Amino acid sequence: MSISENIDAIRERIARAEVRAGRSAGSVRLMAVSKFHPAEAVLEAVGSGQTLFGENRVQEADSKFPDIIAAHPGVELHLIGSLQRNKVAKIVGIASCIQSVDREELLAEISKQCASLERTIDVLFEYHTAEDSKSGYAEKDMLFRSLDLLESMPNVRCRGLMTMAPFTEDQLAVRSSFRQLVSLRDACMARYPSLDFSVLSMGMSADFEIAIEEGSTLVRVGTAIFGERQ
Ligand SMILES: *Cc1c(COP(=O)(O)O)cnc(C)c1O
């Protein structure tokens, strides 16, 4: 199947999962994760109406997206992979959102770089919910300490939370990972009523329908759109 046929098929499955979950049509956003796939593949997806893309690495994002965004101003890129402090200055010039904020020093650097560029950026806070993954805040209190800092960071706009479920066939384990993120979101909303936690970024090729049933508002789909990564 072509990339655009894959995108249509995923959109259809998203729509069916929304109905099954009793959620309103269009409540889930599709991100196409284009890591390890060339700019031509991204452009094919753009041609079929896809606007939101995700990349894991700053260098790869920088080699593909500035030109694509210049030619297609509706295209939006989010960084979804772990981010080193010395790459922050580069990525805040390209991405509209960093979904993988996982520590205080990274948040501080994003704030500093955005202030010097006089721009505002959206962020999601990545939370660790799966035993086999290393990324994300491992403890609620560490996350709360970062959220406490946002008051003094006018260039950083909190939009919600992100997680990766474990890579397993065990659907209960996957579901439980997503449920942890939902309950953390509820705790964050209660604790920080003035912050926006409307985005729950969870679900990938293998588990996005489960994620939608559990409340995801943004699914990050790579392989099921672009095929296996080289
Ligand atoms: C690669 C990646 C995805 C997409 O994974 P697929 O299984 O190919 O859909 C989603 N989220 C993150 C954080 C990733 O690194």
The ligand as an SDF file (V2000), in Angstrom:
LIG
                    3D

 15 15  0  0  0  0  0  0  0  0999 V2000
    9.2910    5.8720   16.6760 C   0  0  0  0  0  0  0  0  0  0  0  0
    8.3270    6.4400   17.6440 C   0  0  0  0  0  0  0  0  0  0  0  0
    6.9420    6.3670   17.4010 C   0  0  0  0  0  0  0  0  0  0  0  0
    6.3330    5.6340   16.2190 C   0  0  0  0  0  0  0  0  0  0  0  0
    6.4870    4.2440   16.3990 O   0  0  0  0  0  0  0  0  0  0  0  0
    5.7950    3.2020   15.3870 P   0  0  0  0  0  0  0  0  0  0  0  0
    5.7420    1.9520   16.1980 O   0  0  0  0  0  0  0  0  0  0  0  0
    6.6850    3.1010   14.2060 O   0  0  0  0  0  0  0  0  0  0  0  0
    4.4500    3.7120   15.0630 O   0  0  0  0  0  0  0  0  0  0  0  0
    6.0990    6.9800   18.3160 C   0  0  0  0  0  0  0  0  0  0  0  0
    6.5690    7.6310   19.3950 N   0  0  0  0  0  0  0  0  0  0  0  0
    7.8880    7.7070   19.6660 C   0  0  0  0  0  0  0  0  0  0  0  0
    8.3390    8.4490   20.8840 C   0  0  0  0  0  0  0  0  0  0  0  0
    8.7940    7.1070   18.8170 C   0  0  0  0  0  0  0  0  0  0  0  0
   10.0990    7.1760   19.1100 O   0  0  0  0  0  0  0  0  0  0  0  0
  1  2  1  0
  2  3  1  0
  2 14  2  0
  3  4  1  0
  3 10  2  0
  4  5  1  0
  5  6  1  0
  6  7  2  0
  6  8  1  0
  6  9  1  0
 10 11  1  0
 11 12  2  0
 12 13  1  0
 12 14  1  0
 14 15  1  0
M  END
$$$$
